[in-house]
Amino acid sequence: MDWDHIRVFLAVARSGQILEAARQLKVNHTTVGRQLSALEASLKTRLLERRTNGCVITPAGEVLLRAAERVESEILQAGTQISGAGEGLTGTVRVGAPDGLGNYFLSRELGVLAMEHPGLTIQLVPLPRTFSLPRREADIAVTLDRPKQGRLMVKKLTDYTLSVYAARDYLARSGPIVSRDDLAGHLFVTHVEDFVYSRALDYAAELGRLMHRHYECGSVVAQMEAVRAGHGIGILHDYAASQFPELQRLLPDVRFTRTYWLMSHPDTHHMRRVSEVYGFIAKAVAGAKTTFIRQPLD
């Protein structure tokens, strides 16, 4: 089998799209289709079902995908060793993370590591979504739910808390809020239910019943900015809200606790650049543990 054909197969299998695979590989989509057909002809079997809305991997394709990923992992690790383990970190590491953690913590911390290693490119992808490590959507991922299946390296990163906040100038206009009953009539800045990708994000339901007027935002950053601008009341990550002195914590007995999990794929975990970034994230979070957990009364 031609390794160039295998690379094309991997890209299509992971993205589910010939056009997307072509974009990633920086070749024409007809080249991708031709090499994929050549690979299937050499194996005398169909690897991917090509449909109008994308490609679906076949059972034979699944077998080849697992084997190809093992070979890819060995090649990547060999390349790392050959390039010199004693030298500075080089290559690219993609980190997928929830947008709260990514924007309000990891963006600052990982920037330090990127500055220290000129040959290392860190791609931080802080989005409200999940990331597939087997499909190489990321080398490292932080999730809100511990995976129940799959061959992954998983570590509990930290618990974190969320509380109710409003801007101080908003409270100056609307009056103090000292009990849950005082929430009635206020605008609730919250998430868009259709975009909820984890049941760990279900903390808004209780307050949503108390505040019937909603302003729904698709990301943690948008919610934060809306509350900071004085548009309403929201449930915000304590470690993020504490960075903005214009925000005031309300109802200190109302607190929600969730967990971040750190994951990598065993095929790439021991590559030096991946393991270094993985360990750096774990150490950075551990060093800031007290900022992630806010006490019920303070």
N, C-alpha and C positions, 0 to 999 in steps of 0.2 A: 504493500500500500504506500502511496505517495503521501509524505507528511504534509505537503501543501494542501492536498485534498482533505486530510484529516483536520487541519486548522480551519478550513472553510466549513466543514461539517460541524465542528465545535461551535463556531460563531453562529451558524444558523440554528443549531439545536438550542443554544442558550438564549438567543434573542427571539426565536420563533418567527423571524422575518428575514427573507432574502435581502430586501433593501437595507434593513438595519445592519445585517451582517456585512454587506458590501461597504456601508459607511464606516463601520468599525475597522474593517480590513483595508480601507482606502483603495478599493478596486471597483470596477464596474459591476453592476448587478448581473449582467449576462455572464461575466467571468465566474461569479459565484455559482450561478445555475449550471454552467458547463462543468465546472470541477466537481460539483455535487453529483451530477449525472455520471461523470466518469468514475467516481468512487463507487456509486451504486452498481455500475456495470461491472467493475472489477470484482465486487463481492457477490454479484448475481442476486441481489436482494434490495428491497426498498427500505431505505433508512428513515425517510421523512415523507409524510403525506403532504403534498403541496395543495393548499386550498386558497380560495380567494382572500380569506382573512388572515392567512399566515400558514406556517408549517407545523405539523403535529408529528412528534417522533413516534416511530413504530417500535414494537418489541425488539426487533433486531437493532434498531438505532439505539435503544437504551443500553443494550449490551456493549455496543461499540463506544457509546458515550462514556460509560464507566471505565472502560479500558483506556480510552484516549485521555481521559482526565488523569489517570495514574501516570501515563507516559509523560504528559505535559508537566505534571508536578515534578517528576524526576529530572526532566530537562531544566526546569526553572531552578531547582535546587543545585544541580550540577553547575549551571551558569553562575550562580551566586558564589559557590566555592571556588570556581576557577578564577573569577574576577578578583578574588582576594578577600578572605574573611577578616584579615587584620586591618583592612582599610576602612574608610568611612562608609556609612550606609549609602547605597546607590539604588536606583530603580524607582518604581512607582508603587505606592500602597494606597488603595482606596478604602476609605472608612465610611460606612453608612451608619447614620444615627438618627434618632428622633430629632425633630427640629428644635425642640426646647434645649436639649443637652448639646446638640451640635452648634447652635448659634450662640448660646449664652455661657458655654463652658469650653467645649472642645475647640472651637475656633481660636480661642485665645491660647489654650495650652498647647495644641498641636503646632501652632505657629512658632513656638519656641523650638520645638524639635526640628522643624523645617529650616529654621535659621541656622541651627547648629550643624546641619548636614547638607551642604550645597548640592551634593549629588542625589539627594533623596527628594522625590516629588510625592507629597501627600495630597491626595484628593479627598477632601472632606465633603460628603454629600448629606447635608442636614435636611431631610425631607420627612413629611408626615406619611410614612409608608414603611413596609417591611422590605428587607433585602435578602435575596437568595444567594447564599455562599456557594452551593454546588454549581449554580449557573454563572458564577464569577461576576455577579453584579457588584460585589465588594469583596475585599480580602478580609476585612474585619467588620463586624456589625454589632451595634448595640440595639437590643430589643427590649420591649416592655413585657414580653412573655417568655418564660423559659421553654425552649423547644422540647416537645415530648417525643420526637422521633428524629431520625437522621444521624449521620456520623459527623458530629461537630465537637469542637473543643469549647466548652461552656464554663464561664466563671461568673458568679454573682458579683456585679460591680458595686452596687450600693442600693440601699433604700433611699427614697427621697419623699419629701412632703410637698403638698400644695395647700394653699390657704386662700381666703377671700380677701380681695384687695379693691381699693378705689383710689383715685388721685386725690390729693389733699385739697386742691381747689374745687374738685367736684363735691366733696363733703362740705366745703365752706358754702357752696351754693345750695346744696340739697338738705343739709342738716346732718347731725350725727346718726350713726347706725350702731346700736348697742345690743340688739336682739334680732333674731330671725324675722320677727314680725315687722321690723322696720324695713325689711327688704321689699315689701309689697310696693308696687308702683315704680320701682327702679328698672332701668334697662339692664338686662343681663347680657354681658358680652361672653359668648360661649362658642363652642365648635359647631361645625356643620355635620349633622348626624350621618349623612351619606359618605363622608370622608373618614369616618371612624374605622381604623384598621385593626384595633385591638380592644378587647373588653376591659382592659386596664384603663381605658379612657372614659369609663362610664360614671365618673364622679359628679357630673354636672346635673344629673337627673333630679336630685333632691332639691337643689336651689332653683332649678328651672321651674319647678311647680310653685315656688313662692314668688318668682318674678315672671310675669306672663309676657312681658315685652322683651323680645330677644333681638340681639344683633349677633349673627352667626358668622364666624370667620374660619377660613380653611386651614389656618396654621397657628401655632403658638405665638409666633412673632406678631402676626396681625392682631391677635387678641391682646397681647401685651401693649402694643402701640395704641390700640383703641382705648384701653383702660388708662394708660398714661396721658392720653389726650383729654381725659375727663368726660368720656362719652357714657360711661356706665360702670357697673360692678362686674368683676370677673374672678374666676378661680385660676390662680397663677402659680407657677413653680416658685417655691420659696427661694431657691438658690438664684433664680433669675430676678425675681422682684426685689430682692435685697440689694441689687446693684443700682436701684433707682430711688433716691431719697424722696422723690415726689409722690411715691406710693405709700399708702398707709394700710396696714393689715387690720382687717375687721374680724369680729367674732372669733377671737383666738381659740375658742373651744371647738370650732369647726375646722377640722384638718383631715386631709386625705393622704394616705401613705401608699406608695407604689414602689416598684423595683426595676432597676436597670440590669440587664444581663449582657455580658461581653462574650462574643463568639468569634471563632475563626474556623476555617476548614482544616482538618488534619493533614490534607495533602500539601498545604502551603504554610501551615502554622510554624514549621521549623525553618522556613526560609528566614535568613537573618533579618531582613528589613521588616518582614511581617511580625516576627516575634518581638523585635525591638519596639515597634509602634504599639503592639498589643500590651507589652509590659509597661510602656510609658503611660498609656491611658489608664491602666489599672493603678499605677503609682500616683498619678496626678489626682485621680478621684479619691483614693485613700487619703491623700494629704489634705484634701478639702472636705473631708467627711462631715465636719460640723456644719458646713454651709448647706449640705443637702438635707439635713434633718433639722426642722425647726420645732422647738418644744411647744406643747399645747398652750402654755401660758408664758408670755414674756413681755 
